[in-house]
């Protein structure tokens, strides 16, 4: 650092210290008018000296960055101040949010470049990629999109709806937005950085230095993951901050409105938390087992070709067939006719007894007929005792039909073995049958953590998913051009996020029913059915089986990202389990990314970069 620059910084620090010292001393002595004069003159002199220095030393790198940050702060600060004075408080908060996220990104970028500094070839390639990405308009569009849209989305949600719905919608939209933007940016950046450097021969200079091809790809991947880590962290902090803004604004507007206060409390306890859930099981499972066997026997009598001969053992039923029959048996068990009662047992609640004074019973009753007031009346008993709300002490009121409701139960009612029995009686005269959806219409929730930690784990899962996309884009660019590589990667990405839907669709497209469990029996049945359809002249169905085989092979090769999606969990206040984070890291981050990385290294090492002409 040159002496004139040090002298300019020293004068700047002296002006700030003198202004603050003298102005503060006069203010402490209640000499308010002289203090205001000193502060005004000192701040004006400091601003002029700062502008002079920033312009004079604009060729220095850190001064240029500081100038950009100060200019951004002044523009957004003045815009926020103007909106606040005009009464547009939401717009003022939005501008401040944009400033905070942009400043955080710029500061994080500086730290990232410093972390990637050093003589190591991999780190050098990674730092070069980060600098290249920031200069690219392509990547800059996605960065600006994240910085602008997250502060903007909270104020587009209708203020007339419940706070709980607004927070759930905000979390769903922002997490989906961040996932799509970062995924597409990662694919485009990974494909472009290798394919462009190869087509424009920029990689020749890098690869002629002591940088191996594997180190070159590793550096590219490390740079993309560092940039993704920064953007994921900035997006996560922004989502958390503006979620709190939504809730805080609602809390300030509560006043004496009881409904809004209840909505505010429900949002805190049902969305901005991390909850585990438990679904009901029969008190006596033998009755449900007998009903299952009866249903399966009747189906075998009606359709032996699909469900097997009635004389075969029950164990010969495939998992798909067993699941179908069990679902129908569960549906009947979750149905309560008029003047009837059902007892549902919840197990595994040992941790709920120490989680807090109350647990939550969430249920959605669905009446099979018409209701005059659209409300369902149910008599609720807990462990054979009349239900009384743990907060109000009131019994369960008539609840709205086909709507989610939450009842608070004292956690001290949970047994020492972690069980809780809930009995529902459909006792209202002439009320139709009431049912609950199996495995979803009735659940017990209890808190196991806070929203901040849960959001951090969810964003980490998203970052791990980006590791695979970054490696996939680099691998595709080693042997494909930029447009084709992008299309191939986007196809794999869509198949990965829709893997669950694709598996079910393929199974329904060309169904195969095996008479014995296991993959070998399934494969044998599929082959026999294929040749049987050919011999019968049903070529179209045989063609459908080929399509299913190709589709299932493709979905088997892509990682199941749909299974590791934290968005629905965070929006519903459910805990993102450590097992989910570990499974995503192992299945997607290590296995899938590792296999694709090995292919990328093999493909890149075999590619002829430059032909030697003698």
N, C-alpha and C positions, 0 to 999 in steps of 0.2 A: 504494500500500500504506500503510495507516494506521500511526501510531506505535505503538499497543498491539500490533499484529500483528508489527511489526518487533522490539519488545521481547521478545515471546514467542519469536520465532525466535532472537534473540540468546541468551536464557537456555538454550534447547534446545541450541544449538551449544556453549555454554560447558559445560553438563553433560556432553555427550558427550566433549568434549575433555578435561575435567578427569578424568573417570572413566577414560578410556583412558590418559591420561598418568600419573596416580598409580598406577593398577593395573599398568600395564606396567612402571613403574620398580620397584615392589616385587617384581614377578615376576622381573625381571632380576636383582635382588639375592637371589633365592631365598627371599624372605619370602613363602612361598606362602599361609599362613593369613591374614595381613593383606591380601594382594592379593585373595584370594577375598572377604573381608569388604568391601573397598573396591568391588570390581566388583559385588557383589550390591547394596550400598546405592546405588551410582551408577546401576546399571541400573534399580533400582526407582524412584528419583527421576526418572530420564529418562522411564520409561514413564508414570508418573503425570502429569508435566508435559505429555507428548505427548498423553495422553488428554484432559486439561483443555483444552489449546489446540484440539484437533480438535473438541471439543464446542462450545467458545465461538465459534470462527470457522467453524462448519459452513455458514454462509450464503455463504461465499466459494467460488467455483467450484473452484479448484485444491485447496482444503482438502477439499472434498467428495470429489473424485476420489482424493486421497491417502488419505482415510479408507477408502474402498472397497478400495483396493489393500492397505492395511495389514490390514484386516479379512479379506480374502481370503487374504492371506499367513499370518495367524495361524491361521485355521481349517484351511487345507490343511497348514500346517506341523505343527500339533498332531496332525492325522490321520495324517500321514506318520510322526511320531515315535511315536505309539501303535502303529501297524502294525509299525514296526521293533522296538519293545520286545516285541511279541507274537510276533515271528518271521515276520511276513508281509512279507518284503522286497519282493516283487513289487508288493503293494498300496502300499507306501511309495513306490516309484519311480513308480507310476502317479499318486499324489497330487502328487508333486513335478513330474511332467510336466504335469499339468493346471495347476498354479500357473505354471509357466514359460510355457506357451502363452497362458494368460489374461493374465499380466503383459505378455508381448510384444505381445498384441493391444491392450491398453489403452495401452501406451506408443506403439505405432504409430498408434493412433487419434489420440492427441494430436498427433503429428508430422504426420499427414495433415490434420487440421483446421488446423494452422498453415500447411501448404503451400498450402491452398486459401483462406487468408485474403487479403484485399485488396479494393480497390474495383471490380475487374472484374466485370461482371454474370455472365459464365459461371462464374467461380470462386465467386461468391456463391450461385448456384443449386446448384453442385456441393456446397458446404459444407452448405447447407440440406438437401440430399438425404442426406448422410452422417448428419447429426444426426437426421433423420427415420427413417432406416433403423435406427439404434441404439435408438430409442424404440419401434420396431415389434416386437411379439411375433413376427410372422412371420419377420423376418430374424434376430431373436435366437435362434430355435429352431435355425436352420441354423448359426449361429456357435457356440452351445453344443454342438451335435452334433459339429462338427469338433474342438472343444477337448477334448471328453470321449472320443470314440471312438478317436482316434489313439493316445493313451496306453493305452487299454484293450485294443486289438486284439492287441498283441504277447503278452500273457499269456493269451490264449484259445487260442493255437496249442499243439498237443500237444507236450510236451517229449520224447516218445519218438521222434518223427520226426527225420530228419536236419536239421541246422542249415540246409543249403542250401535244402531244401524250405520250411522255416519262413520264411526270409528272403524267398524268392520269393513265398510266399503273402501275407506281410505287405505287401510292396510292391504286389502285384496288388490286394489288397483295399483298402488305404488309398488308392491312386491312383484306383481306381474309385469309392470312397466320396467322395473330395474332388471328383472330376469331376461326379458326379451331384448332390451337395449344392449345390455352387456354381452349376451350370448351372440347377437348378430355382430356387434363390434368386434368381439373376439375372433369370430370366424373370418370376417373381412380382413382384419388386421393380420392374422396369422397367414392367410392365403396370400395377401398382397406382399408382405415383407419378403417372403422367399421367392415367389414367382417373379416379382418385379426386379429384384436384385439379380436374378438369373437371366431374365430376358434382356435387361439393360446392361448386363455384364458388370454390375457393381460388386457382385460377390467375388469376382476374380481377384480383386485386390485384397479382400479379407482372407480368402482361402489360400493365397500365396504366402501369407504370413504364418507364423507357427500357431495356427488355429485349425484344429482338425474339424472335419465335417460334423462329427458327433458333438463336439464342443460348440460349433456354430449353431446347431439346432437347439442344444441345451440352453445356450445364451438367449436365443430368440424366445424360447418357452419361458425362461425365467423373467425376461423383460415384460412379456405379456402378463404373466401372473402377478408381477409386482404392480403393474398398472391396474390390473383388476382388483388387487387387494386394496389399493388406495381408493378406487372408485366405490368398491363395496363398502368400505369403512365410511366414506363420506355419505353415501346413500343411507347406510344404516343409522348414522347419527342424525341425518336430516329427517328420516322417517320417525325416529324416536322423538325428536324435538317437536315436530309438527303434530304428532299424536298428542303430546302434552299440551300444545297450544289449543287444539280442539277441545280437550277436556277442561283446561283452565278457563277458557272463554265460557264454556257451558256452566262451570261452577260459579263464575262471577254473575251469570245471568239467572242463577237459581232463585235467589231471594227467598221468598216464603212459598214458592210454588212446590207443593208436595210431590206432584207427578214428576217434575224435572229433577227433584232431589233423588227420587227413587231411580230414575233413569241414570243419573250420574253415578250412584252407588252401584247399580247393576253393571255399568260399563267398567268401573274399576274392578269389580269382583268376577266378571264373566268374560271380559275381553283383555284387559290390561293385566294379565296374570299368566301363570303357567299351571295348568290343571291336568291331573290324571283322571281317567274315567273308568267306570266299571259297568258292565252290562248284566242284566239279570239272568239267572239260571234257575231251573226248577228245584223246588225243595225236595221232591222225589223224582229222580230222573227216570225211574222205571216206567212210569206212565207215559212219558214222552218217547221212550224207546219202543214200547209196545205200539204206540200210535205210528211211529216211523215204520216198523215192520208191517203193520197192517196196510199202510198206504203203499209201500213198495210191493207187497203181494198183489194188491188190486191193480197196480200199474202193470205188473208182469202178466196178469191174466188178460188185460186189455191189449197190451203191446209187447208180446214176448220177443219180437225181433229187436226192439230197442232196449228193453230193460232185462232181457234174459228170461230163461225158463223159470217158472215158479218153484220147481223142485231144486234148483241150484241153491247153494248156501248164500246167505246174505253177504258174506265176505267177498263174493265175487263181483260185487257192484263197484263200478268205477267211482272215482272221487267226484266227478261232475254229476253223475246220477245221484250219488248219495247227498251231495249238496243241494240238489234240486228238491228231493223229497224232504230233507231236513228243513229246508226253508218253508215249505208248505206246512209241515208239522209245527214249526215255530210260529208261523202266522196264526194258526188256529189257537195255539197256546197263548198268544198275545191278544186274543180276542175275548172280550167279556160280555156275554149276553145279559139281557135285562134280568134282574133278580139273581144275579150270579156274582161270584167273587173269584179272584185269582190272587195267589200269593207268589211273589217274586223274591228270590234270594240274591243278594249281592255279596260276593266273596272277595277276598284279597284287599280288605279295607284296613289292614293293620296300620298303614302309614297315615290314613285319614284321621285316626283318633288323635294324633299329635299335630296335625296340620293346622288346626284352628278350632274355635268353638263350634263352628257350624260346617256342614257339608250341603251340597246342592243336589236336589232331585230335579232333573230337567225331563219333561215329558211333553208329548204332543198327541192328545186324544183325537181320534177321528171317528165320528158317529156314522153308522151305516145308513141312516135315514135322515129325514128332515127334522129340524129343531125350530121351534117357534122363536125363541130368543137367541138362537145360534150359540147357545151355551150348554156345556155338559156338566152334569152334577155327579161327582164321585165321592164316595166315602173312603177316606184314606186312614189306614192304621199302620203304625210303626211297631214292629215286634209285638203285635197283638195289643197295642195300646192306641187309643184315639190320637190322631195327629193334631199337634198344636205347633204353629209356626215358631221356630226358635227365636225369632226377633219380635214378633208382635203377639204371640200367644194365641192367635186366631186359628180356627179350623180352616180346612181347605174350602175356599168359596167355589161357586159355580164358575167354570173357566170357559173361555171362548173356544169354540170347536176349530180343529185343524190349525192350531196356533201353539207355538212353544210357550211353555210356562215353567217357572222355577219355584220350587218350594224349599225352604231352609229347614234342615233337620239338625238337631243337636248332635254333635259328634260323640257325646258321651253314651248315646244309645247303641253304638257299635259294640258288638260282643268282643270278648277277649280273643276269640279266634278270627276276628276280622270279618264277621258276617253281619248282615242286616236284612231283616225280612220286612217287606212292604206288601200290604194287602190292599187291593182295590176292589170296592164293592159298587156295582152298577145297580143302585137301589132306588133311583128316581122312577116313579110309576110311568109307564108308557114310554120310557126313554129307549131309543133303539140300541142295538148292539154297538159297543165302543171297542175299538181296536187300536193297537200301537204297532208301528212298523218294527219287525224283528231286528235286533242289534242296533237300532238307531232311534226308535220312538221313545225309549226310556233309558236314562243313564244317571249314574251318581258321579258327581264331580267333587274333587277336593284339591286345594291349592298345594303346590309343592315348590313354588319359586316365584320370582318376579318377572315382569315384562321385559326389563332391560336385558337380563341374562338370556331369556328365551329368544329375544330378537337377535342377540349376538350369535347364538348357536344357529339360528335359521340363516343368517347372512353367511356364516361360515359354510353351511351346506351348499348354498348357492355358489360360493367361491370355489368349492371343491368341484362342483359340476362344470365350472368354467375351465378347470384344468384339463379335462378331457377334450373340450371343444378346441382349446388352444393347441393341444398336441394333434388333434385330428386335422385342423387347418394346416399345420406345418407339414404333416405327412402327405396330405393331398397335394400341396404345392410342390413337393419334391418330384412328382411325375406328371402333374397336370398343369394346364394353364390357369390363369386367375379366374376367368368366368366359370369354367367347368369345375374347378376345385371348390368354388363358392357354392355352386348348385349341389354338388355331391355332399358337402358338409351340412348344408341346410336340410337336405333330405334326411340325413342321419339324425340331425337334431330334432326334426319333427317326429321321426319314428321313435326316438328315445323318450321325448316328453309325452307321446301318445302310445307308449308301449302297451299299457293295460287295455286301452280301448282297441288297439289293433289285435291283440291276442284274442279278445272276446269276439271281435268281428270275424276274424278268420275261423274261429271255432264254429260260429253260427253259419258261416258261408258254406262250409263243406264239413258237416258233422260226421264224426267217426265214433262209434260206440263199441268199446271192447268188452268182452265178457269176463275179463280178468284184469286185476289192477297191475300197474307197472308199465314202464316205457316199452319193454320188449313186447308185451302183449298188445299194447297200442300200435306199435310199428307193424307187427304181424297182421293185425286186423286191418290196418290201413292199406297194406300191400294187397291182401286178399280181396278187399273191397274194390280196390282200384282195378284189378284184373277182372273181377266179377262184373263191374260196370262196363268194361270194354267188351267182354264177351256178350253182354246183354244189349250192346249197341247204344248205351247211354254215354256217348262220347263227351257231351257237355259236362256231365257230372264228374267224369274222370279228369277233364281239363280243370275243373274247379279244385279237385284234390291236388293237382300239380301246383296251381296257384297258391293254395294254402301251404304246401310244403315250402315253396319259395319264400312266401311271406313269413312263415314261422322261423325259417332259417335266418332270414334277415333280422327279425326282431330279437332272435337269440344272440346275435352278434353285437347288437347295440346295448349300451348300459341302460337299465330300467330307471331313467330319471323320474318318471311319474311316481315311482315308489319312494323316492327321496325328494319330495316336494314339501317345503316347510310353509308354503303360503296358506293352505287351508287350516293348518294347525295354528299359526299365529293369528289369523283372523278370527278363529273360534276360541281363542284363549287356551288352547291345549299345549301341553309341554312338548317341546322338541327334545326327545329323549337322547341321552348320550349314545345309546345303541344305534340310533338313526344316524347320528353324526359319524360314529365309528364305521358303520356299514357303508355310508357314502364314501368315506375316505378310503376304505379298503376296496370296495367294489368298483367305484368310479375313479377315485384319485390314484390308486395303486395298480389294480389289475387292468382295468380298461385303458387307462392312460399309459401304463407300462407296455402293454401289448402293442398299442398303436405307436408308441415311441420306438420300440424295437423295429417295427416295420418301417418307420420313417428313417431310422439310421441305416437299415439295410438298403432301402430304396435310394437314399441320397448318396451312399458310398458307391453304389453301382452306376450312378448316373455319370455320364461323360460331360463334364463342365466345359472344358475347352479342348479342342482337338489340336494335337501337336502336328504341325506341318513342316516337313523337312525339305 
